[in-house]
Amino acid sequence: MSESQKIHTFPVRIYFEDTDAGGIVYHSRYLNYCERARAELLRECGIESRTMMKEHKCGFAVRHVEIDFLKPAHLDEELIIESRLIEMKGASSKVSHLIRHKDDLLVDIKIVLVCMGPDERPVRIPDPIRKEMVAWQ
């Protein structure tokens, strides 16, 4: 990752509904947190999902996920999701999400998004959207 890449930060508080009986976050919840953080990152780029679907007739879908669980998160903790756009291709982009609690890195997630058309097939990311994403990168 380049030092010049922008980082989007998104805070998340851990609630009871996010945890098991021992107060540890369910592994699948981290994907929910990243979905919210990614939506806000794209919004900061000037890209809203509803507008993308309406005006460009496409939207992003998750194609691939890599997750390294390093340490658990616990009930009542506040996490910070650090998101970066790390790669752009014709129809896809790769996003890095680092989930931290204070100085501890808890989870490292890489997600590949693919731009899908109305027929649910990959399409090239529209130029206006690509331009905004590249500018943010």
C-alpha positions in Angstrom: 0.0 0.0 0.0 1.2 3.5 -0.9 1.8 5.9 1.9 -0.2 8.5 -0.1 -3.4 6.5 -0.2 -6.2 8.1 1.6 -7.7 6.3 4.6 -11.4 6.5 5.5 -12.2 5.9 9.2 -15.5 4.7 10.5 -16.3 4.2 14.2 -18.4 1.2 15.3 -19.6 0.5 18.9 -20.0 -3.2 19.8 -23.5 -3.9 21.1 -24.9 -7.0 22.8 -26.6 -8.1 19.5 -23.1 -8.3 18.0 -21.7 -10.8 20.5 -21.9 -14.3 21.7 -22.7 -15.2 25.4 -19.1 -14.5 26.3 -19.3 -10.9 24.9 -17.0 -11.7 21.9 -18.0 -10.3 18.5 -19.4 -13.0 16.1 -17.0 -13.4 13.2 -19.6 -12.6 10.6 -20.3 -9.1 12.1 -17.0 -7.8 10.9 -18.3 -8.1 7.3 -21.4 -6.0 8.3 -19.1 -3.3 9.8 -17.0 -3.3 6.7 -20.1 -3.0 4.5 -21.1 0.2 6.4 -17.6 1.6 6.3 -17.3 0.9 2.6 -20.6 2.6 1.8 -19.4 5.7 3.7 -16.1 5.6 1.9 -17.9 5.5 -1.5 -20.2 8.3 -0.3 -17.2 10.4 0.6 -16.0 9.7 -3.0 -19.3 11.2 -4.2 -20.8 7.8 -5.1 -24.2 6.8 -3.7 -25.5 3.3 -4.3 -29.0 4.4 -5.2 -27.7 7.0 -7.7 -25.3 4.5 -9.2 -28.1 2.0 -9.8 -30.5 4.6 -11.1 -28.2 6.7 -13.4 -25.6 4.1 -14.4 -27.7 0.9 -14.2 -25.1 -0.9 -12.2 -23.9 -1.5 -8.6 -21.1 -3.1 -6.7 -21.3 -6.7 -5.4 -18.8 -8.6 -3.2 -16.9 -11.1 -5.3 -14.1 -12.2 -3.0 -13.2 -11.8 0.7 -10.0 -12.6 2.6 -10.1 -12.3 6.4 -7.4 -12.6 9.0 -8.8 -12.7 12.6 -5.9 -11.5 14.8 -7.6 -10.7 18.1 -11.2 -10.6 19.3 -13.4 -7.5 19.8 -15.6 -7.4 22.9 -18.9 -6.0 24.1 -19.0 -2.1 24.5 -15.7 -1.5 22.8 -15.4 1.1 20.1 -13.7 -0.1 16.9 -12.3 2.0 14.1 -12.6 0.6 10.6 -9.8 2.0 8.4 -10.7 1.6 4.7 -8.6 2.1 1.6 -9.2 1.7 -2.1 -6.1 -0.3 -3.0 -6.7 -1.5 -6.6 -8.8 -0.6 -9.6 -9.4 -2.8 -12.6 -11.9 -2.6 -15.5 -14.9 -4.0 -13.7 -13.6 -4.5 -10.2 -11.9 -2.7 -7.3 -10.2 -4.0 -4.2 -10.7 -2.5 -0.7 -8.7 -3.0 2.4 -10.4 -2.8 5.8 -8.3 -2.8 9.0 -10.3 -3.1 12.1 -8.7 -1.7 15.2 -9.5 -1.2 18.9 -7.2 1.5 20.3 -3.7 0.5 19.1 -4.5 -3.1 18.5 -5.1 -4.5 15.0 -8.0 -7.0 15.4 -9.0 -8.0 11.9 -7.5 -7.5 8.4 -10.0 -7.8 5.6 -9.5 -7.5 1.8 -12.6 -7.4 -0.3 -12.9 -7.5 -4.1 -16.0 -5.7 -5.5 -17.2 -6.2 -9.0 -19.5 -3.8 -10.8 -22.6 -5.6 -11.9 -25.1 -4.6 -14.6 -28.9 -5.2 -14.5 -28.4 -8.7 -15.9 -26.1 -9.6 -13.0 -23.0 -9.8 -15.2 -19.8 -7.8 -14.6 -19.6 -4.5 -16.4 -16.8 -1.9 -16.7 -17.0 0.6 -13.8 -18.6 3.7 -15.4 -16.0 6.4 -16.1 -17.6 9.1 -13.8 -17.5 6.6 -10.9 -14.0 5.4 -11.8 -12.8 9.0 -11.9 -14.1 9.7 -8.4 -12.6 6.4 -7.0 -9.2 7.0 -8.6 -9.1 10.6 -7.3 -9.8 9.3 -3.8 -7.2 6.5 -4.1 
